Amino acid sequence: MLGKSVYLDDNVKLMRFPKNIFIGDFAFIKEGARICSCNQKAIISIGKNTSIGYHVFIFASERIEIGDDCMIAPFVYLVDSDHGTERGKNMNAQPNITSPIKIGNDVWIGTGAKILKGVTIGNGAIIAAGAVVKDDVPPYMVVGGVPAKIISERK
């Protein structure tokens, strides 16, 4: 469901179960973005005044929530699932393990960052370019690195 004055650039794809994708008023989704509700129960919500950069991938098997007034730079990848890794069993036969992602309001996610399953990012946080975020980020913290660690606080 699209809010009012949502802008979808060229080559944006709302995939598999688009009825489970909710985009708030005045959101801006740039070229090449892929937003995928991967099954009938998976929900994606993007808040008002949020911009999604070029070639961002958002793949939900359970739930991904992005708050209002967020900036998500190009080539960011958000995925709320991964696969089991039990030894002696083919990887493609292992279960999909999910845990929701929640991104607060006024969050900036830098180019090429990866946000992994189960992560909550607090209001006003900044994620540095290239960071791999596997743990929660408190409000107004700046994180970076692989894996991401707190590097400063937003003033």
N, C-alpha and C positions, 0 to 999 in steps of 0.2 A: 504494500500500500504506500503510495507516494503522498507526501504532504503538499502544501501549496508552494508554488514557485520553486520546485526541485529542478535542478539542472542536471541532466544526464548527457555527458559529452558523447562523441562518436565512439563506437565500438565498446560500449559498456554492456556487460552481460549480467543479468539477474538470472541465476541458473537454478535448475532442477525444480525447486518448489518456490517460485517467486511470490506466491501468496503469503509466505512466511517471512518475507522481507519487508520491514517497515522503515521508511525514510522520512525524517522530520522536515518541517517547513524550512525552505531556503537552504537546504543542503546542496552541495555541489560535488558531483561525482565525475572525475576527470577520465580522459580517454584510456581505454584498455583495462579499466578496473573489472574484476571478476568477483561477484558477490554470490556465494552459493549456500543455500539452505540444502544440506546434503541428504536429508530424509524428510519424511512427512511431519516429524515432530520438531525439527531443528528451527530455531528462531534467530533472526538477526534484526537488531534495531539500531538505527543510526539517528542521533539526535538532531535537533534543529541547528541551523547555522554551522554545521560541520562540513569540512571539506575532506574529500577522499582523493588522494593524489593519483597521478598516472600509474597504471599497471599495479595497483594495489590488489592483493588477493585476500579475501575474507571468506573462510570456509568454516561453516558451523555444522557439527554433528549433534550438538545439544543446544547451546545458546551463546551468542556473542552480543553484548550490549555496548554501544558507544554513545557517550553522553553528548550534551549540547556544546556548541562552540569549540569543538576539537579541530585540530589540524593534523591530518595524517599525510605525510610526505610520500613521494613516489616510491614504488617497489617495496612497500611494507607488506608483510605477510602475517596474517592472524589466523590461527588454527586451534580449535578447541579439542583436538583429539590426536592420538597417535596409536600405534599398534603394539600389541603385546610382543614380548621378546623372548619367550620361553625357548630354551635350548632344546633341540631335537624335534622341533615342530616348524614346518615351513612358515616363513614370515607372512606370506599372503593368506595363510589359513588361521592366523591368530586374531583374536578379538580386537575390535576398535575400542579404545579406552578414552572416555570423554570426561571433560570437566569444564564448566562455563568460563568465559572470559568476560570481565566487566571493566569498562573504561569509564572513569568519571567525566565530569565537565571540565572544559578549559584545559585539555591535555594536548600536548604537542608530541607527536611521534616522528622522529627523524627518518630520513631516507634509508631504506634497506633494513630497518629494524624488523625483528621477528618477535611476535608475542605468542607464547605457547600456552597450552591448556592449563586451566585452573588459575590463571593470573587475574588479580584485581589491581587496577592502576587508579590511585586516588586522584581526587580533583586537583587540578593545577600542576600535575607532574609533567616532567619533560623526559623523554626517552631519546638518548643520543643516537645519531646515525649509526647504523650497523650493529646496534645492541641486540643481544639475544636475551629476552626477558622470560625467565622461568619461575621467578618468585614475585610475590606481591610488591608493589611500589607504594609507599605511603604518600599522602597528599603533599604537594609542593616540593617533592624531592626530584633531583636530577640524577638519572642513572645512565650508565654506559658500560660497554665492555661485553665480553663473552666469557662466562655468563655475566649479565648486567649486575652491577653493584652501585650503591649510592656514591656519587662523586661530589655532590654539593646540594645545597638547598636553594630553592627559588626565593629571591628576595622581594 
